[in-house]
Amino acid sequence: MTTTARPTTARGLTPATFHRFAAALEMFTWALLILGMILKYSGTTEALMPIAGGIHGFGFLTFIAITILLWVNNRWTVAQGIVGMGVSVIPFAAWPFTMWADRKGLLEGGWRFSDPADGPRTLPEKVLAQFVRHPGRSIAILLAVIAVVFTILVMMGPPYDPDAIAGSVS
């Protein structure tokens, strides 16, 4: 089995490596969330749920953001991009999707717009160009945006209240 060299950023980060990181993070946070749910609904403890839910929410948003970057960078079709984001709501599906995408060549190549002569035309391409040309600053901004969205979602509360649903059924 031969591996092909992929162009990287100055820090050696390929699109494939970046997406694998996001998928592994998503998979780990799903495991933590499911463990928290098992402990809560088995009556053992609810202590892990706020922590696990928060970590999973952050991992989910990170995977979505990185998937959108790859969608723009590698010019995925709309269907590929939607499936890429959709797998994040299915436990442990992000990693198999990333491996499938890699086998299909959807993660091939390096980062577009690393050459300042390459001019982005659309808003998503302009965002990608900033990310590629200024990765440290862009990652910090991306994390800040994820933190703001995460905070707003936490303030809104869980997507549903399973205890209220269970109470209305009985």
Order of alpha helices (4+ residues) and beta strands (2+ residues): alpha-alpha-alpha-alpha-alpha-alpha-alpha
